Amino acid sequence: MSEPSPACTECGQPVPVPSDATPGELVICDHCGVELEVVSIQPLTLAIFEEEEK
């Protein structure tokens, strides 16, 4: 049984996350296009990806 897709932190729509995703991996919200980072796997948590300035 698969876990429900987590909600996008920007628009609230479900975001499909691969079952083999790892923390730090990026996924794109199909609804609003925002780039999200997998923060943790248990529980599956996403956060808006903010590129670090060098």
N, C-alpha and C positions, 0 to 999 in steps of 0.2 A: 504494500500500500504506500503510495507516494504522499509526501507532505503537501498541504495546499501551498500555492505560490504566495510568497510574501507580497505585501502591498508596496507600491512605489511611494517613497517618502515625499515626492513632489505632487503627484496627481491622485494617489490612492488606488490606482488600478493594479490588478495582479500582474506580477512580473515573473515570467518563466525563468527558472534558474536550473541549469543542468544538474543532474543528480551527482555528478562527480566534481562539482564546484569546490574550490578551496578558498580560504580567506585571502583577500587581496585581489581576487579575480573580479573583472569588470563585466557587468551585464547592462544591456540597454533596455529601457522601458519602451515597449512597442507602441504605447499610447501617446506619450508626450516626448519621447526621444532623449530623456535625461540619462546620463551615464551614472550607474550605481555601482558601488563596490560591495562585495560580499565581506561583511565584517566578521561574522561568525557562522558556524555551521549548526551548532546545537545551542540554542535555537537558531534557526536560519534568520539572519539579520542583515538588512541592507542599509547603506547610507549613501548620500549623494557624494560622488567622487569629486574631490577637489585636488587638482594637480598641484604638487608642491612647487613653489617658486625656488629657483636655484640662485 
